[in-house]
């Protein structure tokens, strides 16, 4: 954890892929109550593949708090 007590933001590693997938699925499930049609669990394999690709190309950042992945962002320039 950073000295300020906030989360550290770092490029994702392949060892963090499953944690990011779990967060993405939970986000997708939670958004259904707001009208989203995105299916979390049903898309787990596809999103895992996308997350692995983004990890390899350094297009995925994770937020770490006490070593645990608590957030993420995927981006493309």
PyMOL commands that set and color helices and strands:
alter all, ss='L'
color gray80, all
select helices_A, chain A and resi 14-34+41-56
alter helices_A, ss='H'
color red, helices_A
select strands_A, chain A and resi 8-11+60-65+68-74
alter strands_A, ss='S'
color yellow, strands_A
deselect
rebuild
show_as cartoon
